[in-house]
């Protein structure tokens, strides 16, 4: 288990999107951390091609 430093969130000055981005980055859940993103996109494209060709 890894403990990270507390986030500096200014609830009065930051909007919900900025706060969410900070949280998602801190817990490593943004696209930057998705090592399988390209694979997922290729798989979607392949399925879409198969669906379009009637397979």
SULUR-V939031 format. One record per residue. N is the residue number from 1. RES is the residue in one letter. PHI is phi as a letter, one per 40 degrees, with the letter a starting at -180 (999 if undefined). Layout:
n	res	phi
N	RES	PHI
N	RES	PHI
This chain:
n	res	phi
1	X	999
2	X	b
3	X	c
4	X	b
5	X	c
6	X	c
7	X	c
8	X	c
9	X	b
10	X	b
11	X	c
12	X	c
13	X	b
14	X	b
15	X	c
16	X	d
17	X	c
18	X	c
19	X	c
20	X	c
21	X	c
22	X	d
23	X	c
24	X	c
25	X	c
26	X	c
27	X	c
28	X	f
29	X	b
30	X	c
31	X	d
32	X	c
33	X	c
34	X	c
35	X	c
36	X	c
37	X	d
38	X	c
39	X	c
40	X	c
41	X	c
42	X	c
43	X	c
44	X	c
45	X	c
46	X	c
47	X	c
48	X	c
49	X	c
50	X	c
51	X	c
52	X	c
53	X	c
54	X	g
55	X	c
